[in-house]
Amino acid sequence: MRAISAADLITDLDATVAKSSSERCARMLWRATELLVDGNNRLQEPHVGLLDDVLIRLACRIAPGTLAELSTTLAELPIAPMKTLRRLASCGDPAIAVPILVKSPALSPVDLVAIATSGSEAHLLAIARRRRIESPVTEAILQRGSRKTCLALIGNPGAEFSGAAYDHLIRRALKDDEITKALTLRPDTPDMVVRELLSTSPGPAIQASNGSVSSQVLATAKRPSDTEYAAAMPGIISLNRSGKLSDSTVNRFAIRREIANLFTALSVLSGAPIEAIDQVMAESGYEGPVMACRASRLNWQTTLAVLNTRGAGLSPGERVRAQELFETLHLSTSQWSVRWGEISARAHRHTATSAGTQ
């Protein structure tokens, strides 16, 4: 008896599919899918390839709702029928394409780049939600993705960013404060990228209509309470002991307007008690805060971020003068000045307390 080849089976299948109703094709499709799912760890590549040929022929006769179910099923398989998988992932119907684009471990970076290059925004957003996204895929998404997709990528800890991707994001951040904020807050954003973002950021927004500070800035300008400082201190000390209380960390406190963490970090880094930092940062001018940052061994970009937490930020002229002061201050002078401010603060509190008890 002559052995039946795979080609013969496919020929017979084509004839059968052509004569079958869509309901019968659906039953055949699910039988083939069950073979894939039940034997996924045992099937050899030729067997998977044969089932792939079966599925891709049957899929042409299947309703979209059934294809969406098939997509959800195949998305979980580590060993998948690749021709069918690629066909479904490229489908214009998001209900069919999205499950595979988000979850399938079988899709390669080459597959994903191809889809990102030609797919819709829904395709790009789905890829941006994957558990891991290699840098070539990230670059392909950024080239065509909207602001929403860009923010989804930045918010995905599994996305890898190349130098080219960071360059692209910095250019977009110049015109988009949300991208600036998201990228600055991303834990693995390189310090040099954070510094560049902060150096080009215009700082807190001012309402053009009447020149008043925006409500968000006013809300974040409130000085922390003693309870908030006490809650922040253990975490800041832990970061310092582990060597993680760096410019990048302080930058993030400033961008997030985490004022209690920010002031406590300045206290720990400068060696000045929190009362001194609280008093210095409450001053109307920029000289005291610049000294506090210099005493904390922070760089200029971090200092600028700290200054921008104080209401409307600096005018262009003030920014130039503040940087000149920062660059001319000696570390010892700054530390002495900030700590001396604490002596004055204690004396002021003592006087006020004494007057209240008389």
Secondary structure, DSSP 4 states (H G I P E B T S, - for coil): -PPPPHHHHHHHHHHHHHHS-HHHHHHHHHHHHHHHHHTTTT--HHHHHHHHHHHHHHHTTS-HHHHHHHHHHHTT-SS--HHHHHHHHT-S-HHHHHHHHHH-SS--HHHHHHHHHHS-HHHHHHHTTSS-B-HHHHHHHHHH--HHHHHHHHT-TTB---HHHHHHHHHHHTT-HHHHHHHHHSTTS-HHHHHHHHHH---S-B-TTT-PBPHHHHHHTSPPPHHHHHHHHHHHHHHHHTT--SHHHHHHHHHHT-HHHHHHHHHHHHT--HHHHHHHHTSSSSHHHHHHHHHTT--HHHHHHHHTTSTT---HHHHHHHHHHHHH--HHHHHHHHHHHHHHHHHHHHHHHHHHH-
